[in-house]
Amino acid sequence: MTVVLLAAGAMFSFAVFAALVRIVRGPSILDRVIAADVLTATLVCWLGVWMVANRDTSLMPVLIALALFAVVGSVSTARFMVGKEED
């Protein structure tokens, strides 16, 4: 189980690093928003692994709130970008 957790931690660390690089270097606002969505999804997955590894579900409301935040952010960005194209 320890090897699996270390491998998952390494993959999550790489995903967070790649998303942060895209947030900083992203040429457009849409690249930055997608990277922030990837970062939020990575955090949700990390919390899920953390809860499974510790056999504790006390962080479930945090996980649900992060997932809801990601969905609302993506939808509002999509609506904003559609409004920008019509002008």
C-alpha positions as CSV (number, residue, x, y, z in Angstrom):
1,M,0.0,0.0,0.0
2,T,2.9,2.4,0.7
3,V,4.3,2.0,-2.8
4,V,0.9,2.8,-4.3
5,L,0.5,5.9,-2.1
6,L,4.0,7.1,-3.1
7,A,3.3,6.6,-6.8
8,A,0.0,8.4,-6.5
9,G,1.7,11.2,-4.6
10,A,4.4,11.5,-7.3
11,M,1.7,11.7,-10.0
12,F,-0.3,14.2,-8.1
13,S,2.8,16.3,-7.5
14,F,3.6,16.4,-11.2
15,A,0.0,17.3,-12.1
16,V,0.0,20.2,-9.6
17,F,3.4,21.4,-10.8
18,A,2.3,21.3,-14.5
19,A,-1.0,23.1,-13.7
20,L,0.9,25.8,-11.7
21,V,3.3,26.3,-14.6
22,R,0.4,26.7,-17.0
23,I,-1.3,29.1,-14.7
24,V,1.8,31.3,-14.6
25,R,2.9,31.0,-18.2
26,G,-0.5,30.5,-19.9
27,P,-0.8,32.8,-22.9
28,S,-4.5,33.3,-22.6
29,I,-7.0,33.5,-19.8
30,L,-8.7,30.3,-21.0
31,D,-5.4,28.4,-20.6
32,R,-5.2,29.7,-17.0
33,V,-8.8,28.8,-16.2
34,I,-8.4,25.2,-17.6
35,A,-5.2,24.9,-15.6
36,A,-7.0,26.0,-12.4
37,D,-9.7,23.4,-13.2
38,V,-7.0,20.8,-13.5
39,L,-5.5,21.9,-10.2
40,T,-8.8,21.7,-8.5
41,A,-9.5,18.2,-9.9
42,T,-6.1,17.1,-8.8
43,L,-6.8,18.3,-5.3
44,V,-10.1,16.5,-5.3
45,C,-8.4,13.3,-6.3
46,W,-5.7,13.8,-3.7
47,L,-8.3,14.2,-1.0
48,G,-10.0,11.1,-2.2
49,V,-6.8,9.1,-1.9
50,W,-6.1,10.6,1.5
51,M,-9.5,9.6,2.8
52,V,-9.1,6.0,1.4
53,A,-5.6,5.7,2.9
54,N,-6.7,6.9,6.4
55,R,-10.2,5.2,6.2
56,D,-11.8,8.5,7.3
57,T,-14.6,10.3,5.6
58,S,-14.5,13.5,7.6
59,L,-13.1,15.5,4.6
60,M,-16.0,14.5,2.3
61,P,-17.7,18.0,2.6
62,V,-14.5,19.6,1.6
63,L,-14.2,17.3,-1.4
64,I,-17.8,18.0,-2.5
65,A,-17.3,21.8,-2.1
66,L,-14.1,21.7,-4.2
67,A,-15.9,19.7,-6.9
68,L,-18.8,22.1,-6.9
69,F,-16.4,25.1,-7.1
70,A,-14.7,23.5,-10.1
71,V,-18.0,22.9,-11.9
72,V,-19.3,26.4,-11.2
73,G,-16.0,28.0,-12.2
74,S,-15.9,26.1,-15.5
75,V,-19.5,26.8,-16.4
76,S,-19.2,30.5,-15.6
77,T,-16.0,30.8,-17.6
78,A,-17.7,29.1,-20.6
79,R,-20.6,31.5,-20.4
80,F,-18.2,34.5,-20.1
81,M,-16.2,33.4,-23.1
82,V,-19.4,32.9,-25.2
83,G,-20.4,36.4,-24.3
84,K,-17.0,37.8,-25.4
85,E,-17.2,36.1,-28.8
86,E,-20.6,37.7,-29.6
87,D,-19.3,41.3,-29.1
